[in-house]
Amino acid sequence: MHDIRAIRENPGALDAALARRGAQPVSAQVLELDEKRRALIHAAETAQAEQNKASKEVGAAKARGDNDAFEALRALVADKKAEVARMSAQAKDLDVQLTDLLMTLPNTPAADTPDGADEDDNVELRRFGTPRAMDFQPKEHFEIPAVAAGMDFETAAKLSGARFMVLQGAVARVHRALAQFMLDHHVEQNQLTETWTPVLVRPEMMLGTGQLPKFGEDSYQTTNGWWLVPTAEVTLTNIVSGETVDADTLPRRYVAHTQCFRSEAGSAGKDTSGMLRQHQFEKVEMVSITLPEHSNEEHARMTRCAEGILEALELPYRTIVLCTGDMGFGAIKTHDIEVWLPGQGKYREISSVSTCGDFQARRMNARFRPAGGGKPEFVHTLNGSGLAVGRALIAVLENGQEADGSVTLPAALHPYLRGKTRIDANGQLI
């Protein structure tokens, strides 16, 4: 959420930032609500003071036997009390309107985030690996003979409908191995703190990280008001919601493996084949809570953590920085990591690593106490996939496919598969 004081001081800065995202100016509307709210608060405080003064004079009038003054003052107190209540209610209503408006405004892009309208304006930073030359026509993951027995789309559709998946046998085991490998790598190599969190959260947790109120249709809500998390970013980031932590406890670096749930609203007809875009999937999520002066450095570190997983799995990838028109709601800067999928002949997103500045912290009221003393300040928050497990499975299967229909698995997974190194064309681990 945006700082109303900063908007008062420089409303043009907000409008300029929103313009970079292709949004309309809104500072005039914000300031109008703010000014009306503050005027009502001031008027209510003035009326309250007048009520207090009259209340004191009521007793004095009664004591001296001045009944006319007593009745007039008592009527004035009643009028002022009603006036205070009315104006306080109006001010509260305007405060709700102002907060609701601010909650719908996206974060302001960092100065070095490239301007652009959509994904065509994203900027490539670097590449790792060279896509393997195959002397046969590569297949998409669901077409590979080794995989066919382990991906059951028909049963998933019977159980739950479209965009769900049943994994079995070797494919299910590789999927599990990938998640365990990612967690171990992040804990042992990247010194992240492994964390297990719920997948059902209160609405205020979704509000804190920016999924609500604007993007409620993208997630699932239960009948009792809980929300299914679209990613563990929600739970991991909210660990510090409402807290004021000591500066020397930062950075806090968390990693969690969870089920994730997304309605995929607005994606009808997109990536309908295979398991690239699902309503339910697994992800290993990274979240960092850090001091403001360290957030840029932490963003680079988290990006490397995600890249390191792909390198260990020997998967070609490229890292891009998203332009302002393609960046998520809460981010000031985002690195997307795209893995090579030979079946599609293109790079596809497998991780998105974002720094959010103090945007989420303001929504969550998450602060730190400076080491040298002074007023508490808002923390900075960052989040990133490390990685999406299903998409990593797709990449491993497609990049490891062989002409005979089998799949060669990355060496990093062998210990998690009891030394097995391949899936044969019949779908058996060997």
N, C-alpha and C positions, 0 to 999 in steps of 0.2 A: 504494500500500500504506500501511497505517496505522502510526504510530509506536508501538511497544510500550511505550516509556517514558511516552508520553502516556496510554495506556490504563491503565497501572499507577497513574498519578497521579490519573486521573479516569475510572474505568470507566463511570460513569453517563453521561458526555458521549457516548461511543460509542453506547451503547444508545439514548439520546435521539435522536441523529442518525439511526440506523437506523430508529427508529420513525417518523420523518418520511417515510421512504421506504416504510413499510409492512412493514419487515422485523422479524424477531424479535430480542430481545436476545441477545447472544453474548459479552459481556464476561466472564461467569463461566467459560465454556468456554475462552476465551483465557487468562485468568489462571491457571486450573488447569494448563493445559499449560505455561505460562511458569514457574509456581512449581515444578512437578515437574522441568522442565528445569534450572532454576537450582540446585535442591537436588542433583541428580545431578552437575552440574558442580562444585559446592562439595565434594561427597563425593569425587569423582574427584581433585580437587586435593589434598584432605587425604590420601587414600590414596597419591597420588604423592609427597607430602612424606615420608610414612612409609616408602615404598619407597626413596627417596633416602637417608634416614637409615640404614636397615638396610643398604643397599648399602655405605655407608662403614664401618659396623661389621663387615661381613663380612671385610674386609681386615685390620682390627685384630685380630679373633679368630684369624684364621689366623696372623698374625704372632706372636702370643703363644702359639700352640700349643694353643688351647682348641678342640678338635675338636667337642665337643658344641655349644658356642655357635656355631661356624662353620656346622654343619649346620642348627641351628635358625634362624639368621639367613638362610641361603641359602633355606630353605623359606619363610620370611616374605617375602623379596624376590619369590619366584615367585608366592606367593599375592597379594601386593599388585599385582604386574604384571598378573595375571589380573583382579583386581578393578578396576583402573584401566581396562583394556581393555573390560570388560563395562559399566561405568558410562558410559564415554565413548561407547560404541556406543548405549546407551539414550538418552543425552542428545542424540546426533546424530539419532536416530529421532524424538524429541520435537520437536527443532528443525525437522525436515522437516514434521512434522504441524502445528506452529504456523505455519510459513511458508505451507504450503498453505492453512490456514484463513484467514489474513490476506489471502492473494491472492484469495480468493473474496468478500471483503467490499467492497461498493461504497463510493465516496467519500462523505464527509459533506457535505450541502448547505450552501451559503452561508447566512448569516443572512437575507439578503434574497431568497432563492429562495422563491417562494410554495409553501405547503403544498397538497397535493392528491392525489387518487387516480389520475387519468388525464388524458387530453388535454382533457376537458371542464373541467378546473380550471386550464388554462393562462391566462395573462393577456396580453391584447393591449397592446403598447406604442405602436404608431403604424402609420399607413398611408401609402402613396405612390400617387398616381395614382387615377384613377377608371376602373373597367372600361368599355370602349368600348360604347356603345349600338349594337347591330347590328339592322338592319331585316329580319333573316332568322334562322332557327334555327341557332345556331352548332353546328358539328360537332366531335367529338373529332378529334385529330390524324390518326389512321389512316383517318378517313372523308373527309377533305378531298380533292377530286379532284386538286389540285396535288401532293399527297403520295403518293397511291396507288401511282404508278409507282415511287416511290423507297423504299418500305418493303416488304420481301419477307419476310413471316412464314413462308410455306410452305417456302422454301428454307432459312431459318434452322432451322426444325424438322427438316428433312431432314438438315442438317449436324450439328446439336448437340442438338436437342430443344426443349422449351418454355423460354420466358423468354430467348430469344436473338433477335438481330435482324441482318438484312442491309440495309444502306443503300446506295442507288445514286444516281447522277446528281446532280441539283440538291440533293436532301435530304442526301446524303452530303457535298456541298461546303459546304452551310450548317452542317452539324455540325462540319466541320473549321474553318470560319471562326470559329465561336463559340469554340472552344478557343483559337485564335490570338488572337482579340480579347481574351479574358479574361486570357491571359498578358501580352500587351502592356500592357493597362490596369493590371494589378497591378504590373508592373515600372516603367512610366513614371509612373503617377499615384500609386501607393501605396508606391513604393520597396521592394517586396519583392524578394528575391534569387531569380531563376529557378534552379531546380535540377532535374536529371534523376536519377532514382533507379531501382534495380531494382524489379521487381514480385515477385520471389522472395526470401524472407527466412528467416533462421534462426528456430527456435521462440522463442529468448530475446528476439527483437525483438518478437514478438507478445505475449509475456509482459510486456515492459516497458511497452507502451501499454495493456494490459488486455484484449486480445482472448483471451488464454489466462490461466488454464486454463478459465475458466467458459464461454466462448463459442466453443469450438473447432468446434462443429457449424455455426456460422454462416459458416465459411470453408472453403477447400479446401486440403488438404495433398497434396503430391506423394509419390510412392513412396519418394523418398530423404530425406524428412523436412522439406523446405522447405515454406513456406506461401506461397500466392498472397495478395498484400495486398488487404484489403477497401477500403483507401484509402491514399493516400500519407502519411497521418498516421503510419503505422507507421514508414516509412523516414525521413521528415523529422524526427520527434521523436527518433528513435534516433541521429541524427547526433551528439548529445551524450551518448549512453549511456556510462557508465563513465568519463566525462571530468570534470575539474575545470577550468572555464574562468575567465578573468579577468572581473571584474564589468564592466570598461569595454568588453568585447566584446558586451555585452547592451544592448538586445534583439537577437536574431537573428530575422530575419523571412524565412521561406522560402515559395516557391510552386512547385508542380510540377503538371504535367499527366501523368496516368498512366491506364493501364487499371486497373480495379478489379474484384474478383471476390468475389461473395457467394452463398452457397448459398440464402439466403432461407429458412432453416429456420423452420418455424412460420408461413409466410405462404401456405400452400396456399389457393387460391381468392381471394386478395387481389390486386387490380389485375392481373388476367390479360389484359386487353385492352390492345393497344397496347404501347408500350415504356416505360411508367412504372416498372416494377419488373423489372429484368433480372438475370441471373446475371453477365453481363459488361457493363461500361459504362465510360465515361470521366468523369473528374472533375478539375477544377482545385482543388487543395487548398492551404490556407494553414496554416502552423504558426509560432507564435512561441515563443521561449525567452526568458524575461525575469526580472528581479529580482522578488522577492515583493511589494515595495511598489508595483510598477508593473503588476501583473497585471490589476487591475480596469480601469485606464485602457486597457490593451492589449486587453482584451475588447471595450470599446466601440469602439475603433479598428478591430478586425478585423470587427466587425459592420457598421461603415460601409463597409469595403472591399467586403464582399459586397453590401450594399445598392446601392453605387455602380454595380456591374455591371448590376443590374436597371434602375436609373434611366437609364443610358446606352443600354440596349436598349428603353427606353420601355415597360417592363412594370409593370403595377400589382402591388403586393405589400403584405403586412402583416408586421410583426415582432412576435413574441410571446416571452414568457419562459416557459420550461417549468416546470411545478410539480414537486414532489419525486417524485411517482408516475410521471411521464412522462419523467424525465431519464435520460440514459445512465449507464452503470456508473461511468465514470471522472470524470464532471463534478461540479463544485460549483455551477455555474450555466450555463445554456444559453439562447441566443437562437435560435429557429427563424425563418427567413424563408420565408414562403409566397407563391408567385406565383399570380396569378389565371389560372385555366384556364377560358375561356368554354365549352368543350365539355362540361365537367363542372359548370359553374356554381358553382365553389367554389375556395377557395385551397388549394394543395397545397405541401408542403414542397419547397424547392429548395436550402436551405442550413441547416446547423446549426452554430452557432459556440459553442464551449464553452471555459470556463476550468477547468483541472483542479487548480489549486494545486500542491502538491508531491507529489501522489498518484502520478503517473507517474514523477516524478524519483526517488522512493524505490525504485520497482521497477527503474528503470534505473541507479540510483546516479549521477545527474547533479547536479553541484554547481558552485558558483562561489566564487571567492576574493573576499571583501569588499575594496573599494578601500582602506579604511583599515587593512587587516590583520585578523587574527583567524581563527577557525576557519572552514573552508569550510562553506557552507550549501547546501541543496537549491534548485535553480532552480524556477521555476514554468513550466508548459507550457500552451499554448492551441492549439486547432485549429479549423478551420472550412472549409466548402465555399465555393469562390469562383469558379465554382459547379459543380453537377452538370451536365455538358454535355448529356446526353440530355434531362434535364428542361427545360433552357433551350431546347433545340430544340423540344420539345413546346410550350412557352409562346410562343415566337416564331411557330410555325406556327398555333397556335390563335388568338392575339390578332391576327395579321395576315391571317386568312382573309377573303375577300370573297365576296359573294353569287354571283359567277360561277364560284366554285371555285378561284380563284387565291389567292396569298398575297403580301401586301405586306411587305417585309422592313425591319427597322429601319435607319435611316441609318448607325448605327455599324458595320454589317456591309458597307456598300457598297464601301469600299476593299478589303476582303478578298475581294470577289467580282468584281473588275475592273470596278466600276461598275454591275454588275447590281443591280436594285432589286426584282425580283419573281420569283415562280415562277408561270408561267401554268397554266391548268387542265389542260394536257397534261403538266405536270411539267418544263417547260423554264425555265431561268434566262433572264430577258430584262431 
